[in-house]
Amino acid sequence: MSRFERQVILPGFGIEGQQKLQRSKVLLIGAGGLGCPILLYLAAAGVGKIGVVDGDTVAISNLNRQVLFGEKDLGKNKAETAVRHFQDKYTNIGWSIFPEFISVENAQELISDFDLVIDGSDNFPTRYLVNDACVLLGKPLVFGAIYQHEGQVSVFNLGENFCNYRDLFPQMPSATEVPNCSETGVLGVLPGIIGNLMALEAIKVLSGFGQPLRNRVLFFNSISSQSYEVELSPNPESRESMPASMTSFEIMDYELACEGVKQLTWTEAMGRMGMDVAFVDVREPGEMPPLECTGLMKIPLSDLPQQLHLLDESEEILFFCQSGIRSQKAARQLQNEFPDKRIYSIKGGISALKPQ
């Protein structure tokens, strides 16, 4: 008896739908709260090849929602750990592991060989980057996102007269406008629900079964358990803001376009420490874990307007917080106050700092 029997006997799906899944190649961007349930059900359904892209490592705060990981996985790369979970479980799936973040430099190479892309990322620069790459490369894209109690799901770049992510959000918002779950919190079951809906949409697109959420956005509220849909139409003006070719795509700075703030990794930040550099923790007192280093200044974001004089002598200012959201706000504030200074936010905040 085939393990896919329950799918094959489903009216309208059949052997043809299963064969299409087995011939399909799917690329998942992000193996976090959305990516974990997506992988569970794509693998169980029998998708033939699955690629996983994620440069992040497992943290203890991930475990309420990232159900492929446990305490023994802390500090391990998410893409590698997620795939390892399945390799012995399902031997008929071809896996590709990309333990890195997607960027304008590697997007074409990562995406080109796959039939469908699923965006399980949690920030606006990556969502616009993935969307634009998929449009330019002609790849359908399953999108999902969560914010506190609400989730969104849609299918972009599918069929004629298709909509894409820029038709939903024509103006590139800053991450400071919509914080991620590190700042606002999330009940772990919500990304499970949204991730499962994203897996369902991917299966429908790949198999030709059912009606994908093409040019529609499904909204789900976990407090009321209610959902509703919004129809989308192509927006010619939003298309004009897209890069017109892969050449122009590869010189885009999506983080700068979204945030208006340049960001550094911790490695880059530590390499810039010096006499004229201010290294500023804008978290509130008592936030954990603490960080102690030479030249560190602790100025909570709420006190920053009153403490600007402390930064007068610094030529370069590096802000950090818990997840990189408040540090972007701080950097945006100081760009207006000190237009001649070099001001950066440290990407990912203290949560992205690898233990030494």
Secondary structure, DSSP 4 states (H G I P E B T S, - for coil): --TTHHHHTSTTTHHHHHHHHHH-EEEEE--STTHHHHHHHHHHHT-SEEEEE---B--GGGTTT-TT--GGGTTSBHHHHHHHHHHTT-TT-EEEEE-S---TTTHHHHHTT-SEEEE---SHHHHHHHHHHHHHHT--EEEEEEETTEEEEEEES-STT---HHHH--S---TTTS--HHHH---THHHHHHHHHHHHHHHHHHHT-S---BTEEEEEETTTTEEEEEE----HHHHHTS-SSHHHHTT--HHHHHHSSEEE-HHHHHHT-STTEEEEE-SPTT-SS----TTEEE--GGGGGG-GGGGTT-SEEEEE-SSSHHHHHHHHHHHHH-TTSEEEEETTGGGGPPP-
